[in-house]
Amino acid sequence: MKQCLRSVSGAAKVIYVDSGSSDDSAACAHEFGVEVLELDLSNPFTAARARNAGFRHLRKIAPDLQFVQFVDGDCELNGSWPAAAITFMHSHEQVCAVLGRLRERYPDRSIYNRMCDREWDIPIGEVPACGGIVMMRIDAFEAAGGYRDELIAGEEPELCIRLRAAGWKIWRLNHEMAWHDAAMLHFRQWWRRQLRSGYAFAQGAHLHGDLDERHWVWESRRAQLWGFGFPLLLASALIVLGWWGGLLFLVYPLQILRRINRMPGRWPTQLQFAFFEQLSRFPEAVGQLKFARDRLLRVHGHLIEYK
């Protein structure tokens, strides 16, 4: 947290949104002279809701600002990033959001951290969506209505759909933006993060799956196919064909082998990435089921935290 606050100390205004933290985050923010906004926890907490609350407060105290940088407490901004992002947006008026290279701070501590570092490395140039660490043009963000408070994950790509529909562009610069500390050292953390992704895929497809780009429809169907479609088929084959039906299980290692060459790094790392990519379909499928259950019961989903 201190690294994050220190990295944004040169900003015109800094708002820290506290969601009932049990550590010294709020006190630390006060020490840095940062204004602390306490989030009302009588309503379910989401990162989207926290960002919206911080943005609204920023607009009240600094109505003349043109740009806002969103950053999470587990990140540290590169010192040269804000100036580079602002310069680019001043010269590209159709761009409403810019992001740079987000790197995992400790990629060698676990395979899960390494997978995060790979996930952050998206192509340079115009992109369809951004992540949570991004600089936004304030008038575009405000006109779009901000994030959807109720989304427990995937709120950034959902907002980007609305921004692009309004004619705006999102751009990834070839510039170092920030370091992120996923702190994923255990399998259970990774599982919960992938479960949350599956929930987000289902919710995103429900909201925008009927658009031309079919937002997260394929990701949802992929999880459904590999996460419980093939397992049901395998179970049926075992019942009907006996142990011969178990040969269908080979489709999973064959899929892993097919994906290995598309992974970065040396062969052992490629194998790990391909294995966990295929394994992720199971928690993603669970996330799909959780969303279906919440929608059926007409209840709001609860934040799925992994650390």
N, C-alpha and C positions, 0 to 999 in steps of 0.2 A: 504493500500500500504506500509506504513512504517513497519508494522508487517512482511510483506512478505520480504522486503529488509533486515530487521534485521535478519530474520531467515536464510538467505543465505549468510550472511556476511563472513562465514568461507570458502566459495568456492574459488577455484583457480582463476576463472574468472567469472564475472557476467555481463550478457548483458541484459539490459532492452529495449525492443522494444516498442516504443511509437507510437500509431496509431492516432495521432492528438488529444490527450486528452485535455479537457478543464479545468481540475483541475490542481493541482500543482504536479502531478505524476512525470513529467520529472525533475522538480526542486528538488523534494524529492530524486530522484535517484542520481542526481549530489551531493547532500549533503552527501549521503552515499558512495561517491566515485565510483559509478557504471557507467559504460559506457552506454550511451543512444544512441540507434539507431532509427532515425526518419524514419518511414515507408512512402514511397511515396504513397499518397492517390489518385493519378491520376488513379490507378487501384483499383478495388473493394477490400475492406478489408475483410479478413477472418483470423481466429485464425491460421489456417494452414499456410497461407502465412506469418504471423508474426513469427511463430516458425521457419519456413524455413529460413527466412531472418536473424533471430538471430543466428541460427545454422551456416549459411554460414559465418557470421561475426566472430563467435567464432573460426571457423576453421582457419581463416586468422590470428588471433592474438595469437592463442594457438594451433598450429598444432599437438602437441604431446599428447594432452589429449585423454584418452581412453573412458571416460564416460561423458554423458551430462544429467543434471537434468532439465526437463521442469517443470515449475511451473507458475501458473496464479497469477496475482496481488491480487486476492481476497483470496489467500491461505497463510498459514503460515506453513513452514516445521518444523517437529519435529527435534530437535537438534541431536538426535542419528540416524536419518534415513539414511543420506548419507553414513556413515561408514558401516551400516548394509547392505545397498544395494550393495555397492562396494565389500564388503567381500564376499557376496553371489555370485556375478557375477565372481569374481576371481576363485571361486571354482566350478563354473558351466559354463563351456565354451560354452555350447549350448544355454544358456539363453541370449537373446539380450535385454530384457526389464524386469524390476522389479517394482512392485508397492506394497504398503502396505495398511494399513487401513486409508482411507480418511474419516474424520468425519465432520459433519456439526457443525459449531461453536455454532449456536443458534437454535437447533432443537425445542425448546419449544416456539419459537416466532410465529410459524404458522404451520399448517398442511402441507403446501408446503415444508417448511424446513425439517420437519420430514420425508417426503417422499424422499427427497434428501438424508438424512442420511441413510435411508434404501437402497436406490439405490447404494450408495457407498460401502456397505458391501457385497462384492462378495466373493465366496469361496476361501479358502486358497489352494495353490498349483498351478499346471499348469492351465492356463486359456486361452481362445481363443483370448482375446483382453484386452487392457488397456484403461485408460482414459487419459486425458490431463496432469495429474500430474504423471509423470513417469520418471524413470532413464533408459536411453538407452545406449547401446553399440554403440559407434560412428561409427565404421567401418560397422556395420550391418545397421544402420540408413542411412548412406551415400550410401551404396551399393544398398539399396532399393529405393533410390531417394527421401527420405524424404516424407513429407505429400503431398497430392494433393492440390495445392494452391486454386483450384476453389471450393472445398467442403466447404459449409457454416456450416456444422455440420457432426459428424460421421467420421471425418478424422482419428481418432485414430484406430477404428476397421478396417477401410479400409487399413491402413498401416499394421496392424497386419496380415491381410490376406496375403499380399505380403511377409512379414517377415517369416511367417510360411511356405509358399510355398517354400521359400529358405532354409528351414531346421532349422530355429531358433525356440526357445520356449519363451513364455511369462509366468512370474511367479508372483503370489501374495504371499507375505511373511506375516507371522503372526507377524507384527511389525507396530507400529503406524507411519504413514507417514506424515500426514498433517491435518490441519484444514481448512475448506472451509466455506466461508460466501456467501450463495446463495442470502441472503437478499430478499427472496420472501415472501412478506407480503400481496399481493393482488391477487385476482383471475385472473385478466388480465395478470399478470406476468406469472403465472402458465400456462395459456392458450397459450401464445406465446411460452413458452418453449416446450410445447407438440406439438405445430404446427411445430416448428423447428425439433423435433424428427421425426414427420411424413414425413417431407421433406427429412430428412437424410435416413429414411427407404427406401423411394422410390428411392433415388439416389444410395444407396448402393446396392439395389436389381438390379437396372439397370446395375451397373458396374460388379457385381460379383454374381448375382442371378443364373447364369447357372453353377456355380461350385457345387461340390458334397455337400457341406455344405449348399447350398441354402441361401447365405448371405442375411438376412433380408427379405427374400421372405415371410415367415410366418407372420412377423410383419407387412409387407405391406398389405397382404391379410386380416389380422385380422382387421386392421384399415378400410379397404375398406368394409368389411362385416358389422361390427358394426357401422361404422361411416356414411355410406350412403346406404349400401345394405339393411339392415333391415328397416331403415326409408322409403326407397322407397317402400319396400314390405308393410309396415304398411299403407302408404298413399294409395297404390293400394287397400288394404283390406278395408280401410274405404270407398273408392269410391264404391267398389263392394258390400260389406256386410253391409255397414252402421256402426252404433256404435258397432255392434258385432265384426267387424274387429279390433276394438281398443283393444280387448283382446290380440292381438299379442304383444302389448306394454309390457305385463307381462314378456316377455322374458328377458328384461333388469333387473328388480329387482330379477328375478330368477337367472340370471347370477351373480349378486352381492352376493346373498346368497350362491351360490355355491363356490365363491372365498373366503368368509370370513375366513374359517378355515385355509387357506393357508397363511394368513397374520400374522405378528408378533404382539405381545403386547396383551393387554386386549381387551375385546369385543368391547367397544366403538371405540378404535383405529383401530381394525380390520375392523369394519364397515366403518370407514372413508377411510381407505386405499382401500378397495374393491370398494367403491363408486367412488372415484376419478380415480381408475384404469379403471373402465368401462367408466366413463365420458371422459377420455383422448382419447378414440377412435374417438371422434368427431373432436377435433383440429388436431389429427394425420391424419384424413381423409382430412381435409382442406389442410394440408401440402402436402399430396399426390397429390391433385389437383393442387396446386401451382407448384410442380415439373413437372407434366404433361404439364401444360401451358408453363412453361419456356422451356421445351424440344421441344414442338411444335413450339414455336416462335424462338427457337434457341438463347435464351438469357441466360446469366449467372444469377444465383440466387443471391439475395442480402442477406446480413447477417440479421438474425432475432434475434434481441436482446430482452431480457426480463427485463433488469435492467440498 
